[in-house]
Each structure stands twice: as structure tokens, then as C-alpha cells.
């Protein structure tokens, strides 16, 4: 169940090879049905309007009546919300997921900031704004510093994220740009350094599987960082969190301090890279929900996973053979080529 095609694709590519799937979501993800493992696609907007909830429940009931081992996997924000709103009417097993309160606390960037601050977990200085009409450049500079990051509190996939370096930059990118109409907003100190993220599968506040990642050039590197793991443990323990979570953080380039930036209390776009690196969060969560232990390691480190662009370049230049790619790499490459082709041809 999804309305974000990039994350849904990563989940599908990480499904164990022996599993088939049904696809539920809006027409924007319909192209994901083009797989030999997709048994059927059902159109549903996944919004919380009563009609959509009713249609969603009917779809799941229909599938459940014909498939006794139906297992629900909510992929993104919309899928989690509709599943929370209808779960008591569905009668099916699901992938581990957080309660609605924990999900909304972590999913909203301002609530996440306040929650971390309450726990003493280091975050950048930040201020909440109703909309861009409330922006006072001088006040923001005095409060959070310059440069600062401006972004919506309630969007994902980097939508609306802008790094502001000057008053002119603010005017051109935000104030004079009519399409920048997000609300509410959060203005956050920019932390000089590198992105470092952690993905985790958590059971009632205890981390069961995790992977720390950082991107360099055309590859994703899985590394060790005990401080980031400890900060994540503090966060999930207090909420007794259950499910997968992906936390964006920054490693300061001089002090080497970790600052938590935001959280995604659901699957994430680089999920397939973790799968290719040897830790399949989708499989581990399915096993956990059944009370079983998967063969996946607790964590991975000292592993690099090349981007699909780099894999394609190596094949074209005969540095690698397509036949030597593992199944996950092949699926990532095929998906990347299809998405690139659709964009190039301006297909919906």
C-alpha cells in the first residue's frame, strides 16, 4: 500500500523472491504493477475521506477472503494513516508499525524537533513559522543563524527544502516564488558537515536491526557510528516505538558532533541499497511479525553499494557484466532505467 512510487519500488525490490504481491494505491504508482510477481492492482487514493476508507476496507476484505495468508505492508505516510484508521476492520496481519501518536510525533519535523529537545538529544536550532508571510530575515538570522534551512514540517522526499544563504536568496526562492505555498514551516540552522543517516527495525523501543549510511560520490557507504545508534535508542525507547524508522542526521565537519535533523517513521527511498548491502529490512520485519528470526545480520558496515547510474556505466564500459549482478542489483537497475525512460518521454 503506497502513494510514493520511489519508496514503493524499493519495498517491492526488497520482497523475498518467493513472495507475490497485490498493489494498492493511486494511479501514480500503477506502473509498479508491471511485474511477474504482481497479482493485481487496485486503485485507491489512500486519503482519509470516508469514501476512500470504505473502498480501501472493501479491497482488503476481498483480498482476505481469497487469500488466507494476506499480509499488509504500509509503505509511506498515507498508507500508515489509512491503515491506522481502518485496521480494526481489516482482519489481516501487517508489517510492524508504530502507533498513530508516535507516528505523527516523529513524522512532523517540528514535533520531532521538540521531542528530541525534551530528551536532550542534540538537534539544530529551529523555529516554527505559520507560513512564509511570517518570515523575518533579520530575526531568523539572529535566532538560527545564516545559512539556515527552510522546509515544510509535514512533507517528505525533500519537497520544499531550501538552504537560504542570503536575503536575496530568500526573496528569490521563497518570498517571490508563488508556488512556494507550504505551511507550516520550520527554519533550522544549517549544520556544516556531511549527511549521515540511520535505518532501524524496532520492537517496543528496542532496536533489532540497524544500518548507518553516508553517501560519497556515486555510492552509498554503510559505516559504524555508535553515537548515532545511542541517540536513536534514546528516541525510540521513550516512545516504545515499533516498526521501521529512518533518521536523517548531520555529522559536524569540525566538532564531529551528531545533530538529528528529521525522522521518517516508515520505509525510505534508499531501502533497496541496504538490501543489496546484505540487510533486508522488509524480510526481517515480515519474520519479526510472525515471531521468527530472519537470517539478516543485526547490522552491516564496511559495505558500499554503487548507485544505479554507476552500475549502468560499469556495464556499458565492460567493467561489469549484467549477468554477474545479484537479483537486487538487477531489479534496481531495471527500475532505474524504466523511471529514467518514463521521465525522458514525459510519461505520467
Secondary structure, 3 states (H helix, E strand, C coil): CCCCHHHHHHHHHHCCCCCCEEEEECHHHHHHHCCCCEEEEEECCCCCCHHHHHHHHHHHHHHHHHCCCCEECCCCHHHHHHHHHHHHHCCCEECCCCCHHHHHHHHCHHHHHHHHHHHCCCECCEEEECCHHHCCHHHHHHHHCCCEEEEECCCCCCCCCEEECCHHHHHHHHHCCCCCCCCCEEEEECCCEEEEEEEEEEECCEEEEEEEEEEECCEEEEECCHHHHHHHHHHHHHHCCCEEEEEEEEEECCCCCEEEEEEECCCCCCHHHHHHHCCCHHHHHHHHHCCCCCCCCCEECCEEEECHHHHHHHHHCCCCCHHHCCHHHHHHHHHHHHHHHHHHCCCC
